[in-house]
C-alpha cells in the first residue's frame, strides 16, 4: 500500500469549531480525541475570559462603592472636623471595633463629659451591641487615664471616669 492510501482526511464540527484533520488511519482515534480535548480547553479558556471580565467589572463596582462610602465619611468628618491628639474619627473607625476604639468613640461622642462608673461604660457598650468583659473595659479605661485622655476620681473599686481636657482643642 502506498503512503497516500493510509492517510485519512476528516472534517469535524464540534461546538463553534470546524476542523479538518489529516492523519494516518491507525492514529485517527487519538488525533480526534486530542483535537476535541483542545477545543474543550479553548472553550473553557474563553469562558474564563468572560468570568475574568465579570470579576473585573465587579471589582470596579466594589471600588466605586468603597470610594463613595469613604467620601461620605470624609464629608461627615470634615463638616465636624473632629480631631483629638492628631487622630480623626475616620482613623478610629478603620481600627475596627476593639474595646479601646469603642470607648474612644464614646469619648468623642461626649459620653465622659460627666463622671461615669465602670458599670455605666460597660452598659453603654452593651447597648451598642458589644459585650466585652468588664476587665477588658477596665484595662482600656486605665490605659486612657495613663495617656492623659481621662481622669479617674474616687477610691479603689469605685472609680469614676471623666474627660481630662476639653474635647476638641483648637
Phi, psi and omega per residue, in radians:
X1 nan 2.552 3.137
X2 -1.517 2.885 -3.116
X3 -1.106 -0.613 -3.115
X4 -1.155 -0.589 -3.118
X5 -1.250 -0.381 3.125
X6 -1.445 -0.341 -3.137
X7 -1.370 2.526 -3.139
X8 -2.237 2.418 3.069
X9 -1.917 2.320 -3.124
X10 -2.287 2.311 3.002
X11 -1.807 2.183 -3.034
X12 -2.151 2.219 3.031
X13 -1.990 2.122 -3.095
X14 -2.532 2.143 -3.052
X15 0.951 -2.203 3.138
X16 -1.606 0.124 -3.028
X17 -1.774 2.571 2.995
X18 -2.323 2.089 -3.003
X19 -2.251 2.463 3.027
X20 -1.971 2.189 -3.052
X21 -2.029 2.375 3.031
X22 -2.197 2.127 3.139
X23 -2.750 3.052 3.086
X24 -1.353 2.732 -3.059
X25 -1.042 -0.654 -3.083
X26 -1.258 -0.225 -3.112
X27 -1.945 0.127 -3.084
X28 -1.000 -0.857 -3.078
X29 -1.025 -0.883 -3.099
X30 -1.173 -0.659 3.141
X31 -1.159 -0.770 3.131
X32 -1.106 -0.742 3.093
X33 -1.055 -0.758 3.130
X34 -1.105 -0.721 3.135
X35 -1.132 -0.800 3.138
X36 -1.091 -0.714 3.091
X37 -1.090 -0.751 3.113
X38 -1.068 -0.721 3.119
X39 -1.134 -0.745 3.110
X40 -1.061 -0.769 3.136
X41 -1.116 -0.743 3.120
X42 -1.115 -0.673 3.114
X43 -1.134 -0.734 3.097
X44 -1.107 -0.731 3.125
X45 -1.087 -0.656 3.094
X46 -1.130 -0.689 3.102
X47 -1.234 -0.540 3.067
X48 -1.108 -0.657 3.125
X49 -1.151 -0.645 3.058
X50 -1.129 -0.724 3.101
X51 -1.113 -0.772 3.120
X52 -1.080 -0.696 3.099
X53 -1.097 -0.725 3.130
X54 -1.143 -0.729 3.104
X55 -1.090 -0.776 3.133
X56 -1.096 -0.706 3.112
X57 -1.093 -0.725 3.132
X58 -1.178 -0.650 3.075
X59 -1.059 -0.788 3.130
X60 -1.080 -0.761 3.120
X61 -1.087 -0.720 3.106
X62 -1.116 -0.748 3.100
X63 -1.083 -0.704 3.095
X64 -1.082 -0.756 3.117
X65 -1.107 -0.740 3.118
X66 -1.049 -0.785 -3.111
X67 -1.157 -0.631 3.089
X68 -1.128 -0.719 3.117
X69 -1.126 -0.792 3.134
X70 -1.097 -0.661 3.101
X71 -1.129 -0.663 3.087
X72 -1.144 -0.720 3.104
X73 -1.137 -0.796 3.126
X74 -1.037 -0.749 -3.135
X75 -1.109 -0.752 3.137
X76 -1.150 -0.719 -3.112
X77 -1.281 -0.662 -3.114
X78 -1.209 -0.519 3.105
X79 -1.197 -0.603 3.092
X80 -1.559 -0.476 -3.082
X81 0.832 0.873 -3.069
X82 -1.542 1.998 3.119
X83 -2.417 2.598 3.090
X84 -2.571 2.233 -3.137
X85 0.909 0.628 3.089
X86 1.302 0.210 -3.113
X87 -2.022 2.206 3.114
X88 -1.547 2.821 3.104
X89 -1.130 -0.535 3.098
X90 -1.072 -0.756 3.122
X91 -1.109 -0.649 3.107
X92 -1.126 -0.713 -3.127
X93 -1.109 -0.590 -3.127
X94 -1.223 -0.399 -3.085
X95 -1.262 -0.173 -3.142
X96 1.675 -2.988 -3.065
X97 -1.872 1.087 3.026
X98 -1.392 2.842 3.120
X99 -0.983 -0.809 -3.120
X100 -1.067 -0.826 -3.091
X101 -1.131 -0.591 3.105
X102 -1.210 -0.671 3.097
X103 -1.174 -0.681 3.075
X104 -1.089 -0.691 3.088
X105 -1.065 -0.755 3.092
X106 -1.070 -0.678 3.112
X107 -1.044 -0.825 -3.136
X108 -1.179 -0.379 3.083
X109 -1.566 0.241 3.045
X110 1.162 0.489 3.114
X111 -1.142 -0.559 -3.044
X112 -1.697 0.363 3.061
X113 -1.169 -0.540 3.023
X114 -1.965 2.788 -3.100
X115 -1.098 2.389 -3.119
X116 -2.269 2.380 3.050
X117 -1.394 2.793 3.086
X118 -0.952 -0.758 -3.107
X119 -1.102 -0.608 3.115
X120 -1.169 -0.724 3.110
X121 -1.111 -0.778 3.137
X122 -1.069 -0.750 -3.140
X123 -1.155 -0.660 3.119
X124 -1.130 -0.725 3.076
X125 -1.080 -0.697 3.110
X126 -1.117 -0.686 3.096
X127 -1.088 -0.577 3.123
X128 -1.319 -0.170 3.108
X129 1.720 0.237 -3.134
X130 -2.026 2.163 -3.083
X131 -1.930 1.399 3.097
X132 -1.557 2.629 3.056
X133 -1.097 2.547 -3.127
X134 -1.074 -0.540 3.123
X135 -1.193 -0.617 3.093
X136 -1.142 -0.719 3.109
X137 -1.131 -0.762 3.133
X138 -1.064 -0.751 3.125
X139 -1.110 -0.732 3.131
X140 -1.121 -0.736 3.105
X141 -1.124 -0.727 3.119
X142 -1.086 -0.708 3.096
X143 -1.081 -0.723 -3.140
X144 -1.185 -0.557 3.051
X145 -1.161 -0.807 -3.140
X146 -1.057 -0.614 -3.125
X147 -1.431 -0.089 3.089
X148 1.488 0.246 3.125
X149 -1.457 -0.743 3.134
X150 -2.052 2.772 2.979
X151 -1.958 2.621 3.130
X152 -2.006 2.230 -3.110
X153 -2.122 2.495 3.070
X154 2.012 -2.879 -3.093
X155 -1.988 2.971 -3.132
X156 -0.899 2.361 -3.110
X157 1.149 0.180 3.092
X158 -2.523 0.662 -3.126
X159 -1.312 2.550 3.002
X160 -2.107 2.450 -3.071
X161 -1.960 2.401 -3.136
X162 -2.517 2.675 3.137
X163 -1.146 2.470 -3.057
X164 -1.503 -0.702 -3.065
X165 -2.082 2.866 3.011
X166 -0.970 2.576 -2.996
X167 -1.020 -0.899 -3.104
X168 -2.166 2.027 3.118
X169 -1.540 2.490 -3.136
X170 -1.538 nan nan
